[in-house]
Amino acid sequence: MIGILGGILGSIFIKVNNIININRKIYLTKKWHKVMEAVLIAFITVTVFYVAVIGRYSAATNNNIDQ
């Protein structure tokens, strides 16, 4: 069962990745477009992980809210 699910998820990942790469080839034609894409992805990644760390720290230190 795990092998079947892994195969299905893998084929979906490959299909989505191919669609994304085709769109990147069409729309990201200039060098600065590619740089801005990398900056945007880095910004989104940093923001998500920052919020996750702050949320985890906040939840760990905020145990006694009622007191």
N, C-alpha and C positions, 0 to 999 in steps of 0.2 A: 504494500500500500504506500509506503514512504517513497519507494522508487518511482511509482507511477506519479505521485504528486510532485516529486522533484523533477521528473521529466516534463510534466505539463508546465510547471512554473519556469523551468529553464527555456522551454520553447517560447513561452510568452515573453520572457526577458529578451530573448534574441530578436523576436519580432518587433518589440517596442524599441530596442536599441537600433535596429535597422531603420525604422521610421524616423527616429531622432537624427541619425547620421545623414539620411537623405535630406531632411530639412536643413540641417546644418550646412551641408554642401551647397544648397540652393541659396540660403539667406545670409550666410556668413562668408561674404566674398572678400571683404577688406580686412587688412591685418588688425586694425583697431577694433573691429567687430569681435574678433577672436579674443583679443585682450579683455574687452569688456565682458564677454561671456565668462571668462575665467575669473574676473574680479567679482562678478555677480554670484557665481556659484560659491566662491570662497566666502563672500559676505553672508550668504544664506546659511552655509555650513557653520560658520562661526556663531551666527545669531542663534541657530537652533541649539548648538551645544552649550552656549552661554546660558540660555534660558533653562536648559535641562539641568545644568550644574546649580544654578541659583535656586531652581525649584526643589531640587533634591536637598540642598543645604538648608533651605527654608523649612522644608518638611521635617528634617532631622533635628533642627534646633527649636522648633516651635511645638514641642510636645505638651506643654502645660498651658494651653490657651485659657482654660476655665479658671485657673488660679489667680 
